[in-house]
Amino acid sequence: MTGGTSTTSCIFCDAGDAGADTPLVLHRGTLAFVILNLFPYNNGHLMIVPRRHIATLAEATVDELQELITLTRRAEIVLTEAYAPHGLNVGMNLGKAAGAGVADHLHIHVVPRWSGDTNFMTVVGTVRVLPETLDATTEKLRPLFVKHGARPT
């Protein structure tokens, strides 16, 4: 972890550590990285996370913000090529009251969506319908991040 104020372990700080062997990390940038969501809403659900432990956009430097949006753009390109979704949800929940699962480490969700997908089932029936394993998603997406300008992880 480079900077920030956390004194306890953080799943994003642990995953973002350059020496960490985290199979869910698709790409490590200079100031941010791309990781699959361990509990995805849909196949390809990933997150863009700053390496530095910060909770808000206001705490981010201009360079961090630039890399976050650049990687979000790359995620859009990669997910569109890999899955041909009908749309994408791109968003952040800032703070616990806003629904952030990891409230003290900023992250951007990018979720592929299809007309008629079953995303609502996680809210209504506590069920997720995902025909693809996280390992298969990693194998599909990691080479596309490299293809579209990211260094191999």
Secondary structure, DSSP 8 states (H G I E B T S, - for coil): --SS---S--HHHHHHSTT---TTEEEE-SSEEEEE-SS-SSTT-EEEEESS--SSGGGS-HHHHHHHHHHHHHHHHHHHHHH--SEEEEE---SGGGT-SSTTS--EEEEEE-TT-STTHHHHTS-----S-HHHHHHHHHHHHHHTT----
